[in-house]
Amino acid sequence: MSFFSLVGMEFKKIRRSKIIWVLLLPVILLWIPPVLNADINFTMQTEGISPENNFFIQSFMGFSWFMFPAGMVICTVMLNQTERSNKGILKMLALPVSPAKLALAKFFVLLALAAVQMAFMAALYFPSAAAASSLQDYDFMLSPLEIIRETVVIYLASIPMASVFWLLAVCIETPVFSVGIGLASIVPSVLMLNTKAWFLYPMTYPFFLVTSKMHELASNMGEFTVDIVPWVWAAAIITILCLAGACFRFGQAERR
């Protein structure tokens, strides 16, 4: 069975699940406060950032710090549990397919779900900005190309984080513990953000990029630059190690 056949099979498994609502509803709820409190953005002009840029940045900061990583944690556990319910994983392992290929297929689906949630976030920006503009009689709308570019950058930066969450979901069989550890790992990202070793903690990557963008747009907030060289190497190594670990561990308990 080819890799893409396995991916197609995984998509069929989640087609009737409520996983899309898990991705969409938090994003809808996230955009409501910025629209209702859009007047707060005018108070940030003393920091050298325009109201429209602050409207965009503050919303994406909340999303990239907790909402997006939390959504990925829940998705990893849901993807893994689709096999464990009714001992479906035993049927999958009985197929003439390596467990490593199964693990990679599920990880590919996880990345696709992450892309869907990022697309929801970007798509809902436009009606939210339009609603805020109407309420405050001020144009909060930014260029669509800018929104798309930032969304893609945040998504690409989240791939190492996704590999860590996938390894946790594979290694920890109890869903409650897997979700708990995954969510707990998100919180220290705020602390790691201000250290020189931030690039060693993948959960802080999306939040770091949005914060860096905020400092770029706010002329009075100082510099907060991204050091590309150690970050890219660290991200690549972490992703490879986590995926290798997940491939090795996937289905291991059931094969005993």
N, C-alpha and C positions, 0 to 999 in steps of 0.2 A: 504494500500500500504506500503510495507516494505521500510526501510531506503535505502537499496541498490538499490531498484527499482527507488527511487527518484534520487539517485546519477546518475544512468544510464540515466534517463530522462534528467538530467542537462547536461550531456556530449553530448547527442544528440542535444541539443539546440545550443551548441557552436561548433558543428562539422563543420558547414559550415561558421562559422565566421572567421574573420582574426586575431583572438586572438593569434594563434601560431606565426604568423609573428610579432606581437607586442612583443612577448617574444624572438624570435630568432634574428631579425634584430639589436636591440640594442647591443646584445652580440657580433655579428659579428663586428659591428663598434667599440666596446670596445677593441677588440683584435688587430685591425690594428695598432694603434699608438705604442703599446709595441713592436710589431715586427719590425716596421720601425725604431724605436729609441732604439733598443736593446743595442746599445753601451753605453747608459747612465748607465746601470746596473754595468758597471765596475768602475764607479766613487764612488759607494757606499761601496767599499771594506774597505775604511777608517773607516766605521761604524761597521766593523766586520761582515758584511753579504756578503755571496757569490753572484756572479752575477745571478746564476740560482735561488737561493732563493729570491733574490730581484725581478727578473722577475715575479715570481709567486705571491709574496706578493703585489707588487704595482698594478698589474692587479686586484687581488681579493679585494684590498682595495677600488679601484674605483667602483667596482661592488657592494660590500657590503654596501658602504656608500650611494650611490644614485641610481645607475641603477637598482639594485634588488628591493629596496623598492618602487621606482617609478613604476616599472613593476607591483608590487602587487597592488598599488593604482589604476592603470588603469584597472587591472583585476577585482578588487572588483566592480568598477563602471559598467564595461561592464556586469558582471554577474547579477548585480541588475537591469540594464536597459533592459535586455532580457525579464524581466517580465513586465516592465512598457510600453514597446512599444506595441501598439494595445491592451492595457489594458489586457495583458496576465495574469497579476497577479490576476485579478478577477477570471479568469478561474481556476487558481491554488488554490486559496482560497476556491473555490466552491467544491473542491475534499474533500473526507472524510479523510483528513490528517491535522494534527495540523500545524499551521504556524511555530511553533518552530522546528518541524522536517524538514520543507522546508528550514528554515534558516540554520540549521546544515548541510543539504545536500549540499547547495550552498557553505558553508564554507569548506566542505570536497573537493569540486571541486576546490576551490581557493587554497587549500594546494597542490592539485595535479598539478595545473598549476605552482605553485611556484617550485615544485619539477622538473617539466619539464624545467623551465628556469635554475635552478641550474645544471641540467644534461647537458644542452646546454653549459653552462659556463665551466664545467669540460671537456666535450668532445672536445671543441674547443681549450682547453689549449694545447693539444698534437700536433695538426698540427701547432699551433702558435709557440710553443717551437721548433718544428722541423724546421720551416721556419727561426726563429731567429738564431738557431744554424747554419744553412746553410749560412746565411748572415754574421755572425760574426766569423765563424770558431771556435765556442766554444759550448760545450754541455750544453744547458740550460734545458735539460729534467730532471725532477724529477721522483721519483718512482710513478707509477700509484696508488699504495695503499695509499701513502701519500696524493695525490690529492683527491682521493675519500674520505678519512677520513676527511679532512678539509672541503670538500664540504658538507658532511653529517652533520658535527658539525654546520656549518653556517646555514644550512637549519633548523635544529632542533631549533636553537636559534631564528629563524625568526617567529616561530609559534605565540608567544605572540604579535609580531608586526602585523601579519596578522589578529589577532582577533581585534586589535584596528582599523585597516583600514576597516574591515568588519562592525564593529559597526558604524563607520562614514558613510559608504556607505548606511547602512540601515536607519540611523536617518536623513541624509540630502538628501532630495529627488531631489534637483537640481544637475545634474551631474557636472556642472562647479564648483559649490561651493564645492562639495564633493572632486573632484580632486584637487582643489586649496588648500583646508585645508590639505588634505593628503600629497601633495607635500611640503607644507610649514612646516609640522611637521617633515620632514626629516632633514631639515637644522640644527636645534638645536642639532642634535645628536653629531656634532663635539664639541659643547660647553659642553654637558653633559658628554662626554667621559672623561673629566679631573676633574670631580667632584666625591665626595664620594657617591652621590646618583644616579649614573649612572644606577643602576639596577631598578630604578623606571620609566625609560623612555625606553620602549621596542624598539623604533625605532633605538636605538644605539646598541642593542645587537649584530647583525652581525658584524658591524664595530668594536666594542670593541674587539671581539674575534680575528679578523684578525690583529688588532693593537697589541694585546697581543702576537700573534704568531710572528709578526715582531720583537718585543723586545726579544722574546725567541731565535730567529735565529741570531739576531745582538748582538754580545758580547759587543759592546761599547755603547749601547743605554740605558742601565739600565733596571730595572725590571718594568714590567707592568702586574701584576698578576690579575687573576680573583678570586674574593672572592665568592666561590660557594654557601655558606649557605644563605646569604640574597638574592642572585640573584635567586636561584631556587624557593624559597618561593614567592618572589615578582612576578616572571614570572608566576607561577601557579595561584596566586590570580588574577593577571591582566587578564590572559586568561579566567578564569572562569567568572569573572565579565563582561568582554566584550561580551563573548558569551551569557551569561544570558541576558544582555541588548539587544543584537541583536535578540535573540529569542523572547523577549517580544515585541520589536518594529516592527518586520517584518510584513508587511501587515497591520499595525494598522491604517494608514491613509486611506487605501482602505476599511477597515471594518467599518468606521464611517458612 
